[in-house]
Amino acid sequence: MQGRFDVARIDHGAMYSTGSGVYTNGAEEFFSRMRRAEIGHHHHIAGPYLIRYAQEASWREDRRRNHNGQQVTALAGLAMASRPSVDWCGYWQRQAR
């Protein structure tokens, strides 16, 4: 069928990895961190903004082994180079889009 892709499946009753790089630990770890972020520092993740929270979580996940100074420098550089956010501009003022 067009538009579908093959997904390698693992029977966890028999094994945890196929040895060819197919495993679920990365996805499980990411979603675990997302749940902890919602409980810990976000407290609520609204549906329309879920993609933004997921993007932030993936950025944190990709750079979790960097030193804090490297993370701050990278974040400041990205913030200074970007335009105002479409989603968050006027958010605190409750302005309609």
ABEGO torsion letter per residue (X at the ends): XBGBBBBBBBBAAABABAGAGBBAAAAAAAAAAAAAAAAAAAGBBBAAAAAAAAAAAAAAAAAAABBAAAAAAAAAAAAAABBBBAAABGAAAGBBX
